Amino acid sequence: MRDFNLEKYSQQNKSLLNKIKMKCNELGIDKELLDDLDGKDANVKIVFVGQFSAGKSSIIKMLTGEDIAIGAKITTQKSTTYTWNGIDIIDTPGIHTELRFDHDAITYKQINKAALLVYVISNEGFSQHIGENFRKLAIDQKRADHMVLVVNKMDRAPMGNVPEQQSIIEQDLQKVTSPYKPSDLYLSFLDTNSYFESLTEKDLDLKEELLQASGYENFIDNLNLFVKEHELIGTLIKPLYHAREFLETSISANNVMEDKDIADLEKTIRERRKILMDGKEKCQRAVRDIVRTCREEIKSKGRLGAEEALNASEQLEADNKMADVNNEIEQCMIKCQDDVDAKIKESLVALGEEIKDYDNSYFVKSVSVNIRERVADTPINSRGIIVKAMGMAAQRAKEAENPALEAVAKPGVAALAAGKAADAAVAAVFPDLAVGAQAVGGIGGWVTKLFTPEPTVWEKGAAFLGRNAGKIVGVAAMGYALWAEVKNNEEQQKQEQERQKLKSELAKKYSDLSDDFQSKIITEANKLIDANITPAINSQNDELEKISQAKIDGERLNKELGKLLEEVNRKIDELK
């Protein structure tokens, strides 16, 4: 059987639009605009009007396959709309029923919505009332150009639905349709009963005979001719144009790979990360220089102290020498710790100022403004990938409409600019630290905190030295004892060798002490530096990872949307 082209294309469009909706939902695109994608208000409306009990509902059932109520009495008491593959089929009450006077008002209201008006009469032709109504619509209101005239129930005609009977009826209709010929109105003759019988008939020859008698294929041909001549197919293109614009907008908005704003944002993040990493390395290097200088001083003082102690003439003198050396070493350790404390504090403040200067640069401010405007101008259905790619910067701009700088600047810049204390400034520049200055009582107090026995994270110079002094003094005391027991030159020579050995051992003890002190100070200083700077670096890495993932997601999404766009364009070309 022939297809009604309007329905066929409308069904294909509906299927394509549903496919777009499903794919967009699958890809995570916001649904706010998808609900109106198919343009429901733009559906083509086919209104069935005419004589009551002329079989309008039967024709609709024949055309659509919808199982609607059909009866001998006035079954359609109100206007009923059937949405059929993107087409609105409107069944109205019969005109001039003379039983329900409100039917005419209901019918005329729906007629005003029609793109195609199917006017149905029975094989008996026009009665006086129906003829007057027809002329009112076709002639007075000039709706003939939008009308298909259908004569139904041809099975009740004397000769049935055959050309001879059709010719007789057509001549009679001419009296009412003039100046139009009935054929100008795409005149169709139908026997719906024969059509429905053909659907269940198993004998193929009889099935074909019933289908021919029904007039179905001639009716479909006339509908298709009407659609073609009135360019109704063009109305189906409107939702496709909407879909194409939707897809093109989404593809453009999610083209992260070639997006200049995101490329610029990525550049600012990488530069900020470089500043942080360079600042961290500079701070660590400065700390190492301080501690290494202290280590060499400890070694030097240890060697000199060992020499002087073992050259002393008596034990008291040696003890005093050792005490002096140990005191000097303790002061050296304390100074080293103070210098490290000050250097870390100074480095963090300088790093904060450098970040502040960069975030105040023209380039960063421009990027921030572009991001904020981009998020504001991006259709809500496309924001998912954009926000994901732009990370926290876009999120702040979207949610709070922050000033341009605040959209990309790290928290704490304002604190520095306001001239707050250094400790507060450092804490503000690095708000995400897990442990560090604030965790141990402030930058100025971190050394003292680290000296506590449990947990041991740093050893105070005096305590550290005290735990090693016994070993050092013990070695020196052995030298004094050996010296006191010298009895002759031979023994003196032998003991001198032993004393030199002990001196080397004592110097090594101081060397080991300096190495151990260096290791512990650098380790704990690095922990503090990491605690303050590494979270900020990790934050930049997270933002870069978001952009990288968004590029992958955007490429995948656009590949899928591109396929749908190709389908939409092919369908538009086909309908044109």
Secondary structure, DSSP 8 states (H G I E B T S, - for coil): ----HHHHHHHHHHHHHHHHHHHHHHTT--STTGGGTT-GGG-EEEEEEEBTTSSHHHHHHHHH-------SS----S-EEEEETTEEEEE---BT-SS-THHHHHHHHHHTT-SEEEEEEETT---HHHHHHHHIIIIIS--GGGEEEEEE-GGGSTT-SSHHHHHHHHHHHHHHHTTS-GGGGT-EE--HHHHHHHHH---HHHHHHHHHHHTHHHHHHHHHHHHHHTTTHHHHHHHHHHHHHHHHHHHHHT-GGG-HHHHHHHHHHHHHHHHHHHHHHHHHHHHHHHHHHHHHHHHHHHHHHHHHHHT-SSHHHHHHHHHHHHHHHHHHHHHHHHHHHHHHHHHHHHHHHHHHHHHTSHHHHHHHHHHHHHHHHS-GGGHHHHHHHHHHHHHHHHHH---HHHHHS-TTHHHHHTT--HHHHHHHHSTT-SSSTGGGT-GGGHHHHHTSSSS-S---HHHHHHHHHHHHHHHHHHHHHHHHT--SHHHHHHHHHHHHHHHHHHHHHHHHHHHHHHHHHHHHHHHHHHHHHHHHHHHHHHHHHHHHHHHHHHHHHHHHHHHHHHHHHHHHHHH-
